[in-house]
Amino acid sequence: LIIAVFLVGWLRSCLYNEEVTPDYFAHKKLADTSFIVGYLTAPPVAAKRIKVRLAVQAASGSNDDSLRQATGNIFCYLDSTSESAELKYGDAISFRARISEIEPPKNPLEIDLQHILYAQNIHHRAFIKTGEWAKVGEKQGNIIMRYAYLSQAWCVEQINTFVPNPDNAGVAAALIIGFTDDISDEIKEAYINTGAMHVLSVSGLHVGLVYSLLEIALRRVKTKKKAWKWLQMLIQLCFIWGFSLATGATAAVLRAAVMLTMVIIGKALKRDSNTMNVLSAAAFLLLIFQPYLVSNIGFQLSFLAVSGLLVFYPSIYDLVEIDFKLKAPKTIAEKRRNAFLRKAEDILDWAWQVTAVGLAAQIVTLPLSLYYFHQFPVYFWLSGWAVIPLATLALWLGMVLFIVVKIPFINTATGWLLGSIVWLMNTSLWLIEQLPFALIQNLFLTKIEAALFYIAILGASIWLFTKNPRWSFVPLIATCIFLGGKCYSYYENLYTSEWIVQNSYRKTLIGAVGATNAVYYTESLDKRSIDFTTKNFLLSKNVTDPTILTLTDTLETANYWAKPPFYQYKTIRWVRLMPDDVLHGVALQKLKLNYVVLSQNPKIDMRELMQQFDCEMIIADGSCAPWSVKRWKLQAEELKLPFWNTKEQGAFRVIVK
């Protein structure tokens, strides 16, 4: 039975891939510039360009301009204009652009956009310029999702209207309905560094709070009519799924919604539920509906966190007993003292519950968090004390605001109170972020190391629960292998250096990476774009603070010498040629170098290069235009010169002993 279910799941995964369908738009032998018609399947995301996700309805082939019915998804980048910013879910657009496959990362350990979009069944993309697209329709797609996004936009508008401070309004919108576009980078970083980022992305916590609020409200209805339990079930399901859809239906929200759906139906049928079975059934149903969710980070962390709560929370909570062992009072003063101490017991017990929940979830999600995010918030348990009560209060106030939005004075007062609660939560997390050792950063794990981490956790758990000492060897062996691999990695990095020309979009990025240090040359000191390309690679080399220099800077150290356009790192010598570096005449003696790097489209000919330099490889970096690279490549093939294009072949790497 297990094998049969596994094979059915595998078949479902294969058929879910839209590339195998005969009407997939890319099967129509698209021309260099193709004509596509499709509608938006999600609201546009504003950045340097407007990002939209389209469901293709029709496409033209390369042989003619006639449109034919087609299917598939495509990721599009539109120039940021007022027209593109006004697009919304369900709007249909037509455009003519070059369609390209989403390529794998061109740099070592770079964020894999191809894998991320593949999990959303998107395999192609297009860059669309202003004037090459037009809106041709609206109200396409799923009517439920369209009204869900409209309700989300309405909620965001009300929050922005009645919550005074833009930062507080942005956090409130994220907290209540999952709209994160208006959160500043500073606030987002504070939530990440304190382990509270899950609050800003609507998750199972929010769905659970909505369910609790409904339970409190519906419990007040006193009736013995049999039809009430079915009406109650219908009301709860409508609210939960309406809230889930309005907040974007993320993996964590869908998990909570499916689990609560089964619990609600079970209660109506008077059936008890095993929470682990409900969790497993929710995962099974979601993966049948959308198999690629299994590679979604939110899906993985959500299900692991809940499984950690189910397995570890009871044992962790039982470790500490909050009991003052009060004696029966004999006087009024003792009664008052006991009443005060009971309140203190309740508060301490609640604080320990929150801490135990955080610890249980952290045990199971830690390896995956380190693998994806490379950092550990030390005070995650402390942030829970501030976030959970304040987030609960803010969510309820948000619901109240949407109800009283048309009532003067009350709507303003509710909005002010909501903003104050959010401000208090932001301030609390900012103070926690300032505590010493609040964040351990630059923790790098490979997939194998993360797997060994999980084997150690699993073995230790079985050992502790079964009391069988034989299981103690599993975490011991896994830990030894893990530490042995780390030692080998550190040793290899200590005695091995690397010279690399990385592929950076329209930029030069040349690095020399040694033991715990690195030097990078680039024309732009934009740290975010440099980190996107290099951070994971440098962490794997134990480098946390690289030296970033501009293309005109000089440098002279024990291993590195730079006097542009000539450079040397240990035994590697290279020249970087730019438009201003014009080659004239024939050199009396060729300059012997290891590499020639072409940057920013220098106007040179490969024959001139041969006359000036004797090199092992000619490299065109990411700042060079495709037409220049194409010309150089043809010339290099004619002259039988070794040529490397980082845009096509990825980063050029050389090990330097």
N, C-alpha and C positions, 0 to 999 in steps of 0.2 A: 504493500500500500504506500509506504514512504517513497519507494522508487517510482511508483506510478505518479504520485503527486509531484515529485521532483521533476519528472519528465514533462508533465503537463505545464509546470511553471516555466521550464526551459523553453517549451514550444511557445508559450504565451509571450515570453521575452523576445523570442525571434520574430514573431508576428507583430509585436508592438512597434518594432523599428519601421518607420514609414518609408525608409529607403527600399524595402522589399516590395512595396505596393507598385503595381504597374502604372498607376497614374501619377507617381511622384514627379514633381516638376523638373528635377534635374535629369530625368531620363529622356527629356525632349531635345537633347543635344543643343544646349543653349549656346547662343552666339556670344561674341565678346561683350556686347551689350544686349541684354535681353529685356523683354517687356513682361512685367509681372503684375497681377492684380490679386490683392489679398486684404484681409481685415485684421485689426489689432486684437490680439488675444489677451492683452494686459494693458494697463495704463502706461503711457510713455515714461521713461526715466530720464530726468534732466541731468546732463553733465556737460562736458565740452561739446559733445554732440548729443542729440536726442536719440535715445536707444528705444527701439520698438520691436516687438515680436509679432510677426505676421503669420496668419494661416493662409496659405496660398489657395486661391480659387481658380485662377487661369494663368497660363503662361504661353509665350510664343517660342517656337523652335528656331533653329538656326537657318532652316531652308526657306521659311516664309514668315510673314508678319502676322499671320492669323492666330488669334487666341484660341486655345483649346483648354478644356476643363483639366484641372490639375489639383494635386493635393500636396501636403507637406508643410513644414514650418521653416521660416527664414528669419534670421536676426539682422535687423537693418540699423544703420547709423545715418541719421538725417542731420544736415546742418541746422544749428540752433537758430530758429527764427520764431517770430510770434505765431506763424501758421502751424509749425511743427509742434510748438509747445501746447497748442490748443487741442491737439488730437486726444481722443479718448477711446476707451474700450468699445469695440464694435464698429469704429469708423473704417471704411474701406478706402484704400488708396491704390493708385496705379503708378508705376514708375518704370523707368528704363535705366538700367545700370549693369555693371559687370558683376556677375554672380561668381563667388569663389567658395571653395570648400574651407571650412574652419580647420586651420592647420594645427598640428601638435606644437607644443612649446619649442622654441628654437634655442633656449638657454638651459643649462643644467639646473634641475630642481625648480624651475620657474612655475608659477601658478598655471595649471593646465586648463585653459579656457575651453579647449576642445572637449575634454572629459566633462566639464561642468555643463556645457550646452548639450552634449550628447545625452546626458541624463534627462534633459528636457525634450528629447527627440528633435533637436535642431542640429543640422549638419552643414548648413550653408549660410553665408552672410553677404551683405551688400552695403557699399558706401554710396549714399545717394546725395547728390548735390542739390542746392536750391535751384528750382526751375525744372528739375527732372522728375518731379512727382506731383501728383494732384489728388485731392480728395474726391472720390467718385461715389461715395455712399455712406450710410451710417446705420446704426441699429442692426448690425450683423452679429452673428455668433449666438451664444447661449443667453437667452432672455434672463435667466436667473442671475448669471454672473454680471450681466449688464446692470441690472438693478442693484446688485450687491456693490459694484464699484460706484454707482451713482450715490448710494447711501453713504459709502465711505467718504466721497467727496463732500457730501452735505455735512457730515459729522466734522470733517476737517475745517470746513468753513465756519461752523458754529464755535469750535474750539478757538480758532484764530480770532473770532469776533469778541468772545467774552473772557478769554484768558489774556491778561494784559501783556506780559513779557513774551517776546517771540521765542526765547529759549525755553521758557516754561511751557508755552503752547506747543512747541515742537515735541518735547518729551511727553506731554499729555496725549498728543495725537498718536504717538508711537505706543504708549502704554495702553490706551483704551482701544484703538482700532488698528494698530499695527502699521501706521503710516510713518515712515522713518525719514522721508526726504528733507524735512525741515530741521533735523537735529544737527547742531554744530559739531565740528570735529573734536573740540575740546571736551564737550559733554560726553560724546560717544566714547572717547578715550578713557574718561573717568569711570564709566560703567564697565568697560572692558577690563580695566586694571583692578577693579574691585570684585570681579566675578559676578556682576549683576546685569550683564548684557542681555540675558534671557528675558528680563523684564521689558526691554524696549522692543523685542520681537514677540508679538503675541504668541503665547504658548499654552500648554495644558493648564498652567496656573490660572490664566485668564478665563478659559472655558470652565474650569472648576469653580471659579468665583461666580460666574454667571449662573451656573447650575445651583450653587448654594443660595444665591439670591432668589432664584425661582422657587427653590424648596421652602425658604422662609415665607415667601409671599403666598404660595399655594397651600401651605400648611394651615393658614388662617381660615381657609374655606371649610366650613363644617357642614358636611352633607353625607348621607349614607346611600345615596343613589349609586347604583352599579355603573352607570354610564360615566360617572365623574372620574374614575381612575383612568378610563380610556381618553377622556377629554384632557385630563391632567398630563398624560403621556404625550398626547399630540401637541399641547402647548409647550412642554419642555423640549420636545424634539424640534419644533419650529424655531424656538428661540435659540437653541444651541447651534443648529445648522445655519440659521440666518446670521448669527454672530460669526460663525466660522467662515462663511463665504464672504461676509462684509470685511473681514480682516485679512483677506488674501488667501485663505485656505492653505497655510504653510503645513509642512509635514507634521510638526508638533501639534498644531491645532487639529489637523485631521485625525491624528492618533487619539487625542483626548475626546474628540467628537464621536468617533466610532466606538471607543470604549464606553462612554457615557450612554450612547444609544443602546448598546447591548444591556447595560445595567438598568436603564429605564424600562426597556421592554421586559427584562427579566422580573423587575419589581411588579409590573402590571400583570404578569403571568404568575406571580407569587413563586418565582424560582430563585433559589440562591445562586450566587455566582462566585467562582474562584477567580481572583484577580489576575493571577498569572495566566490562566486560560483565556480570560478576556483580553489581556495584553497580546497574547500570541495570536488570537483570532483577529484582533485589530490589525496586526502586522500582516497576517495572511490576506485579509480582505483588501487592504490598501495595495499590496504588491500584485494581487490579481488584477486590480483596476489599473495600476500604474507600476509595472515591474521595475522601472529605472529608479524608483524612489529609494531602492536599497543603497544606492551610491550617494544619496543626498545627506549632507552633513547634519542637517537638522533632524532628519529621520533617524540616523544612527544615534546621535546624542540623546534624543528624546526617549527612544525605546530603551537604551542602556540605562539612562537615569531612572526611569520608572522601575525597571527590573532590579536596579540597585536598591531602590526604596523597598521593594517587596522582599528582597532577600536579606538585606543587612540592617534595615531600620529597626526592626523589633529587638535584635540582639544589641545594637548600639544604644538604643533607648534604655534597655534594662540595665546597662552598666552603671547608671547613676539614678539613685532613688531620691526624689525631692520629698522628704517627709520630716517635719520638725518634731514628730511624735508628741503632739500636744496632749496634755492631761485635761481632764474634765474641769471646767472653771468652777470656782466656788464663790467668786465675788464679781461684781459688775466690772471692775477694772480688769480682771482676768478674762472676762468675756470679750471686752474690747480688744485686749492684747491678742487673744486667740483669733478674733475676726481679722485683725491686721495681719497676723502671721499667715492665716489661710490665704489671704490675698497675695502675700509675698510668695507663698508656695505655688499658687497658680501662675504668677508671673515668671518665677524661676523655672517651673515645669514647662511653660510655653517656650521660654528661651532655650531650654535644653531640647525640646522637640524640634525647634527650628535648626539648632546645631546638629542634631542627629540626622535630620533630613538632608542637610548639606553634606555631612560626612558620608552618608550612605550613597548619595548620588555621585559624590566626588570620587569615591573608591572605584566605581565602575567606569566613569567617563574620563578619568585622569589620563590614561595612556593615549586615548584618542584626542583629547584636548592638547596634550603636548605635541602630538604628531601634526595636528593642523595649525595650532596657534603659537607653539614654542614658548609659552609662558605659563606661570602658575600664580594666581592671586592668593596670597597667604591668608588674607583676612576675609575670605569668601563667607565664612561662618558669621563674621561680624556684620558684613553688609546685609546678610539675610535678616538680622534683627531690625535693621532700618527699612529695608526694602519691602518686606512682606506686609507689615501692617500699613505702611504708607501707600504702597501700591494698591492694596485692597481698598483702602479708603478713597484713593484717587479714582479707581475704576468705578466704584459706586457713585461717587460724585459726578463722574462723567455721564453715567446713565441718567442721573437726576437732571443734569444740565440739558440733555436731549429731550427730556419730558417737559421741563419748564421753560424751554427756549423762547416761547411766545409770551411769557408772563413778565411784565416789566419789574424792575428792581430785584425780583427773586432770581432771574436769570443772571443779572450782573453780580449779585452776591454769591451765587453758586460758582460762577466762573472765577471770581476773585479767590474764593476758598479753594477751588481746585488748583489754581495757580500757586497759592501759598503752600499747599501740600506738596506739590511737585518741587517747588523751590526748596522746601525743607529736605526732601529726599535727595535732590541734587547736592545740597550743601553737606548732608551727612556723608554721602559717598565721596565728595571731594575731601572732607576731613579724614576719612578712612584712607584715601589714596595717599595722604601726606604722612601717614604713620611710617616709622622706619621699617625697612624690609617688607613693604607692602606688596611688592611684586618681584618675583624671580623671573628674569627674562632670558632669552637666548638659549632655551633648552631644545636641543635638536634630537629628534628620534627618526630613525628609518622605519619602514614598514615591518621589517623583521624584528627590530627592537621593540616596536609597539606590540607585535604578536607575542614576543617573549614576556613582555610586561603582563599581558592578559593571561598567559599560561601560568605565570607566577601567582597572580591574583586568584585564578580558578583553583590551582592546587592548594594554596593556603586556605581558601574558603572551605574546600572539601575536608581538609585536615582539621580545621577548627570545628566544623559542624559534626563530623563523624567521629572525632577523637582517635582516628586511626593514624598511628605514627608513620606508616608507610607513605602516606600522602605528603609528608614533610619533605620527601626527596624531590618532589615535582617543583615547588618554588625554589628550592636550593639549587637544583641543576639549572633551571631557567635563569636564575639570578647570576650564576657563575658564567653561563654562556653570554648573557647580556653584558656583564662587566668585562669579560674577555674580549668581546667585540669592541666595546668602547675603548679599552686599552690599546688594542691593535689600531683602531682608527686614529687615536691621539698620536701614537708612535709614527704612523704613516704620514700624518700631516706635519709632524715635527721635522721630518727629514725629507719631505717632498714638497717642492714648490710648483706653481703652475702659472703659465702665461696664457692669457685668454683675451680674444676679441669677441665680445658679446654682441648679440643682435639686439639693438635698442631702436625703437621706432623713431626714425629721422634723427638719430643721434649717434655720435661716436662714443664708444664705451670700451676702453682698453684697460685691462687689469693685470697686475702682477701680484699673485697671492702666495704668501709665504707662511711660515709657522706663526700663527696668531696675529699676523699683520697683513695688510693689503694696501696697494696704491692703485687708484683708478684715475684715468684721464678721460675727461668728457668736456663738452662745450657748455653744458648746462648743469648747475648745481642744485637742480630740483631733487631733493632727497626722496620724495615719494616715488618718482619714476625710477630712480636708481635702485631704491629698495625693492620695488616690484620685480626688477630684473635680477638683482644680485643677492638679496637677503638670505634666502634659503641656501644658496650655493655657498655663501660666506660662512653661515652657521655650520654647515657640514665640514668646513675647514677650520672651525674654532675661531673665526674672525668675527668680532662684534663691533669694531669701530674702525672702518677703513679710512684711509686718507684719500680725500677727493680733491683733485687738482684740475684746473682748467687747461685747455690745450696750449696756452702760452706760458704756463708756469715752468720754471726750471727746478731741478732737484738733484742733489748729490748726496748719497748715503753709501754705506758699505756695499750694498747689493744693487743699488739703483742709481742710474745716471740719466738725466734728461736735459737736453738743450734743443728744444724744438727746432726743426722737425725730426731730430735724431734722438734715439733712446737706447738704453741698454739695461737689461735686468739679468744679473749673473752672466750666463753665457749667451743669452738671447739678445741680438741686436736688430733693430728695425727702424724704418723711416716711415713717417706718416705724411702723405702728400695730400695737400688741400688746393683749392683753386688758385691761391696766391703763389703756390710752389710750382713755377713754370720751369720745365726742363729746356735748356738751350744747348744746341750743338752736341758734339760727341766728346765724351770724357776721355782724357788721355789714358786713364786707368780706371776700370770699373771698381766701384765701391762694393766690397763684399759684405753682404748683410744676410740675416736669416729670413727676414720678411719685409715686404712693402705693403703698407696699409693705405688704401685709397679712401678718402673721406670727403663728403660734401661735393662730389662731382668735379674733381679736378680735370681740366681740359688737357688730357695727355693721351698719348698713343702708346700701345704696348711695345712698339719698336723703339721708341725713345727710352722706355724703361730698360729694355735690354741693353741699350748702349750705355746707360748710366750705372745700372746696378746688377750685381750677380747675387741672386737670392733663391731661396728654396720655395717660396710661395708668395703669390700676390693675392691680397685679401681685400675685398670690397665690404665695408662695414654697413650698418643699418642706415647711415645718413645719405647713402648714394641712391639716386633715382633709378628706377628699373631700366629706363632706356639707356642710361650710361653703362649700367652693369651688363646689359645685353650686348652692347657694342664691344666692351672690353672682353667679354667671354668669347665672342666670335674671334676676335683678334688673337686671344690666348690659345684657342684651339688651333688656329692656323699656324701659329709659331710654336705650338707644342709646349706652352708655358703652363706650369701648375697654377690654377686659379681657384679661389674659394669665395663663394658668395654667401654671406651670413644670413641673408633673407631666405635663401632656399635651403642651404645646407646646415644652418644653425651656427652656434658659436664655434669658433676655431680655438682649440685647446692644445697646449703643449706642456708636457711634464718636464720640469726643470729639476734635475738632481742636484 
